[in-house]
Amino acid sequence: NYEPNSWSEDSGPRENPQTGFHSYPEHIQGEKQRVRSETFGDHYSQGRQFYISQTKVEQGHMANAFVFELSKVEREDIRLRMVAHLLNMDKDLARAVATGLGIDELPAAAEAAMAPRDDLAVSDKLSILKNGPDSFHGRRVGVLTTDGVDAKLFTALKKAVEAAGANLTVVAPTIGGVKDSDGGQIPAGEKVDGGPSVLFDAVVLLPAADKVDVLAQHSPARDFVNDAFSHCKFIGYSKEALPLFTATGLDSKLDGGCLAVDSAKEAADFLIECKLLRFWAREPVVHPL
């Protein structure tokens, strides 16, 4: 139902019998059959090629996805059957899924209608991470801040984000925004309770020194930091933000994806690192199982 069309006073575009699409009256002669190619019976080769073409990180995500979904399956025989099918694709994948499901002994591989091919080469074009963007353009940076934020530092960060073609959203204790150290008003795009870090591609923590302890006691603020770390996002932080890491138990786990942004240069360097989108080296730490 496309009526009424609210975007046009004359009810919007209409079909045009003169300039619109016309089917070509092609003459066809022959015998109609319903057949399937013999290779229709190959249920595993393309899946195998897709899997081996991924990075180790992506392969881990696939295994985890299988484990997550199959853990919802109540019948053990069905879980075993799925692992048996995976054995025809890739034994390492099958073992990873079996381990995640608590299966000690692998089942026999499922009987294949057609023997899977093992001569399909790795294709880098099948991987998302191998073909990732080379810029941070169009991405979102969430800045968790408070009243008293360093005005010069915030301005420098904002300029760096804009120079990268990204978008900066202020996440504050209230939707009314915050006052910076010079008394200027900074509008907020999100209240911290309703602006979790999952909404952003990278985050920056810029609290004021005399407000950070109160912020660290606020559960949504701690979740903001914890979730960003757990999701392997790049986290920029000023020296005033360190108590937030202590409150979340992350102070001893800061890694190469957690970068200080106490100057204009450090803010610019942070945005350069953000081109990678995720700090995947963190994943074994946050997801050891």
C-alpha positions in Angstrom: 0.0 0.0 0.0 1.8 3.1 -1.3 -1.1 5.5 -0.9 -1.2 8.2 0.2 2.3 9.4 -0.6 3.1 12.0 2.1 6.2 13.3 0.2 4.5 14.9 -2.7 1.5 17.2 -3.1 0.4 15.5 -6.3 0.4 12.1 -4.7 3.9 11.1 -5.8 5.3 9.3 -8.9 3.2 7.1 -11.1 3.8 4.5 -13.7 4.3 5.8 -17.2 3.1 3.6 -20.0 5.2 5.5 -22.5 8.6 5.5 -20.8 8.2 2.8 -18.2 9.3 -0.8 -18.3 7.9 -3.1 -21.1 8.4 -6.8 -21.3 10.0 -8.0 -24.5 7.8 -10.5 -26.3 10.5 -13.0 -27.0 9.5 -16.2 -28.8 10.7 -19.3 -26.9 10.6 -22.9 -28.2 11.9 -26.0 -26.4 11.2 -28.6 -23.8 10.6 -27.5 -20.2 12.2 -29.7 -17.6 12.7 -29.4 -13.8 16.2 -30.7 -13.1 19.0 -30.1 -10.6 22.6 -30.0 -11.3 24.6 -32.9 -9.9 26.6 -30.4 -7.9 23.4 -29.5 -6.0 24.3 -32.4 -3.8 27.5 -30.7 -2.6 26.3 -29.3 0.7 29.7 -28.5 2.2 32.4 -27.2 -0.2 31.2 -23.6 -0.5 30.8 -23.5 3.3 34.4 -24.8 3.7 35.8 -22.2 1.3 33.9 -19.4 3.1 35.3 -20.5 6.5 38.9 -21.0 5.5 38.8 -17.6 3.8 38.2 -15.8 7.1 40.7 -14.4 9.6 41.2 -16.2 12.9 39.0 -13.6 14.6 36.2 -14.2 12.2 36.6 -17.9 12.4 36.3 -17.6 16.2 33.1 -15.5 15.8 31.6 -18.2 13.6 32.4 -21.0 16.1 30.9 -18.9 18.9 27.8 -18.3 16.9 27.3 -22.0 16.3 27.9 -22.6 20.0 25.4 -19.9 21.0 22.6 -21.1 18.8 23.2 -24.9 19.4 23.3 -24.3 23.1 19.6 -23.4 22.8 18.9 -26.8 21.3 17.6 -29.1 24.1 18.2 -32.4 22.3 21.8 -33.7 22.5 21.3 -35.9 19.4 20.5 -32.8 17.3 23.6 -31.0 18.6 25.7 -34.0 17.8 24.2 -34.2 14.3 25.1 -30.6 13.6 28.7 -31.2 14.7 28.8 -34.2 12.4 27.9 -31.9 9.5 30.5 -29.4 10.4 33.2 -32.1 10.3 32.6 -32.2 6.5 33.4 -28.5 6.3 36.4 -28.1 8.6 37.6 -30.2 11.4 39.0 -27.3 13.5 35.6 -25.6 13.3 33.8 -28.8 14.4 36.2 -29.3 17.3 35.8 -25.7 18.5 32.0 -26.0 18.4 32.1 -29.4 20.1 34.3 -28.0 22.9 31.9 -25.0 23.3 29.0 -27.4 23.6 30.8 -29.7 26.1 31.0 -32.6 23.7 34.0 -34.7 24.7 34.0 -37.2 21.9 33.4 -36.1 18.3 30.8 -38.0 16.3 31.4 -39.6 13.0 31.2 -37.2 10.1 27.7 -37.0 8.5 27.3 -39.0 5.3 27.7 -36.6 2.4 25.6 -36.9 -0.8 28.7 -35.7 -2.7 32.2 -35.7 -1.4 33.2 -32.2 -0.3 35.9 -30.6 -2.4 39.1 -29.5 -0.7 40.6 -27.7 -3.7 38.7 -24.5 -3.5 41.3 -21.9 -2.6 41.1 -19.2 0.0 39.3 -16.1 -1.3 40.2 -12.9 0.6 37.1 -11.2 -0.8 34.9 -13.4 1.4 36.3 -11.9 4.5 34.9 -8.7 6.1 38.0 -7.9 8.1 40.4 -8.4 5.2 38.3 -5.8 3.3 37.7 -3.4 6.0 37.5 0.4 5.5 40.6 2.5 5.4 39.1 5.4 7.2 36.9 6.2 10.2 34.7 8.3 8.0 31.0 8.2 8.9 31.6 6.5 12.2 30.4 7.6 15.6 32.4 8.5 18.7 30.7 8.6 22.0 32.3 11.0 24.5 31.3 10.3 28.2 31.9 13.6 30.0 30.7 15.7 33.0 30.5 19.3 34.1 34.0 20.8 34.3 35.5 19.0 31.3 38.7 20.6 30.0 37.4 23.0 27.3 40.6 23.0 25.3 40.8 19.2 25.3 37.2 18.7 24.3 37.6 21.2 21.5 40.7 19.5 20.2 39.0 16.1 20.3 36.0 17.5 18.4 38.2 18.9 15.7 40.1 15.6 15.4 36.8 13.7 15.1 35.5 16.1 12.4 38.8 16.0 10.6 38.4 12.2 10.4 34.9 12.6 8.9 33.3 11.0 11.9 30.5 12.2 14.2 30.9 13.1 17.9 28.1 12.5 20.3 28.3 13.8 23.9 27.0 11.4 26.5 26.3 13.2 29.8 24.8 12.6 33.2 21.7 14.7 32.0 20.4 15.4 28.5 20.8 19.1 29.3 24.5 18.7 28.6 27.5 19.9 30.6 29.4 23.1 31.3 33.1 23.0 30.3 36.0 24.4 32.3 35.5 27.8 30.6 31.9 28.0 31.5 30.7 27.2 28.0 27.7 25.0 27.5 28.2 21.7 25.6 24.9 20.1 24.4 24.4 16.4 25.0 23.2 13.9 22.4 22.5 11.2 24.9 22.0 10.8 28.7 24.3 8.1 29.9 21.5 5.9 31.1 20.1 5.7 27.5 23.2 6.1 25.5 25.2 2.9 26.0 28.6 2.4 24.3 27.1 -0.2 22.0 25.7 2.8 20.0 29.2 4.0 19.1 32.2 2.7 17.1 34.7 4.1 19.6 34.4 5.9 22.9 36.3 8.6 24.8 36.2 9.2 28.5 36.5 12.9 29.5 35.2 13.4 33.0 36.3 16.3 35.2 38.5 15.4 38.1 36.0 16.5 40.8 33.1 14.6 39.1 34.7 11.3 38.1 34.1 9.5 41.4 30.4 10.2 41.4 30.3 9.1 37.7 32.1 5.9 38.6 29.4 5.1 41.2 26.7 5.3 38.5 26.0 1.8 37.1 25.2 2.9 33.5 28.5 4.8 33.4 30.4 1.7 34.5 28.5 -0.4 31.9 29.4 2.2 29.3 33.1 1.5 29.9 32.8 -2.3 30.5 30.8 -2.9 27.3 33.2 -0.8 25.2 36.1 -2.8 26.5 34.3 -6.2 26.1 33.4 -5.4 22.5 37.0 -4.6 21.7 36.4 -1.0 20.9 39.0 1.7 21.0 38.8 3.7 24.2 40.3 7.1 24.5 40.7 8.6 28.0 42.0 11.6 29.8 44.1 11.1 33.0 41.0 12.2 35.0 39.1 9.1 33.7 41.4 6.6 35.4 39.1 6.1 38.4 36.5 4.8 35.9 38.8 1.9 35.0 39.4 1.2 38.7 35.7 1.1 39.4 35.1 -1.4 36.5 38.1 -3.6 37.4 39.9 -2.7 34.2 42.7 -0.7 35.5 45.1 -3.6 35.3 43.9 -4.7 31.8 44.4 -1.5 29.8 45.9 -2.5 26.4 46.9 -1.0 23.1 43.3 -0.3 22.3 43.1 2.1 25.3 44.8 5.3 24.4 45.4 8.5 26.4 44.0 11.6 24.8 45.4 14.4 27.0 46.5 16.6 24.1 45.4 17.6 20.6 48.1 15.3 19.1 47.0 12.4 21.2 43.4 13.0 20.2 44.4 13.0 16.5 46.5 9.8 17.0 43.5 8.1 18.6 41.4 8.8 15.6 44.0 7.3 13.4 44.0 4.0 15.4 40.2 4.0 15.2 40.4 3.3 11.5 40.8 -0.4 12.5 37.4 -0.2 14.1 38.2 -2.8 16.7 41.2 -3.8 18.8 40.9 -7.6 18.1 44.0 -8.5 20.1 41.8 -7.9 23.2 39.3 -10.6 22.4 41.1 -13.6 24.0 41.2 -11.6 27.2 37.6 -10.6 27.3 36.3 -13.9 25.9 38.6 -16.7 27.2 36.0 -19.4 27.0 
